[in-house]
Amino acid sequence: MVTRDSMLFYRSFYEAIENLPRDVQGEVYSAIFSYGLNGEDRSAQLKPIARSIWLLVKPIIDSNNKRYENSKKGGAPQGNQNATKTTEEQPKNNQETTKHQPNKDVGCGMLDVGSKKKEELPKDTLVKADRPPCPDYSLIVHSWNLFAADNGLAQVVQLSKSRKDKLRLRLANPNWSITKILDAISEQREFLCGTNKQGWKVSFDWLIENDKNFLKVLERQYAPTILHDTAKRDAERMAKKLYERQNK
């Protein structure tokens, strides 16, 4: 087993783990550092939510470890274009032959400034972006699919543009947290997972449809006691209306 004295830990890891319950955070952190420093895979011992985070982090750790091992050998890994790169003729200083290549990351928090000269750009343009960074939906979808598989709910097969647009709006709401939503669904599983008169089940599309649906889940409006009290009040109102009609 190869051990290391250090490893890379990204801010995106921290942000993904930050809102998890304390006990789950401990599981994820332990799994990450055990694997990154000691090469020990503890994924089989993780709870579903912790395991969903781990499955997203592991490929990044593997990639960094591979890059580190290749750097010790010297040179780029075999098959990499850099390993076979030869000195090519440099393009002439001619604006007609050297064309600007568009930035593929435009729209994800980066500015396409390649077509402008530096002196033509406003101050701080090179370090500030006009657009917010593109959100990472993979963690949310993966967490939902793991939970859905365990509870007989429909999984997300494809994240369409329509779903991305709705999810982007939900992420702008400070109350949105996929971890808290899944925990709340677990507490209200009796109703939300199909045990109701209509046989209705909560779905990913229903959660992201608007800002009301997921808040109902977080407020525990589908908890058994609340549903019982609501049904009781409805029955009392109906009985009162029938009584008033009969005594007119």
Buried (B, 14 or more C-beta within 10 A) or exposed (E): EEEEEEBEBEEEBEEBBEEBBEEBBEBBBBBBBEBBBEEEEBEEEBEBBBBBBBBBBBEBBEEBBEEEEBEEEEEBEEEEEEEEEEEEEEEEEEEEEEEEEEBEEBEEEBBBBEEEEEEEEEEEBEEEBEEEEEBEBEBBBBBBBBBBEEBEBBEBEEBEEEBBEBBBBBBEEEEBBBBBBBBBBEEBBEBBBBEEEEEEBBBBEBBBBEEEBBBBBBEEBBBBEBBEEEEEEEEEEEEEEEEEEEEE
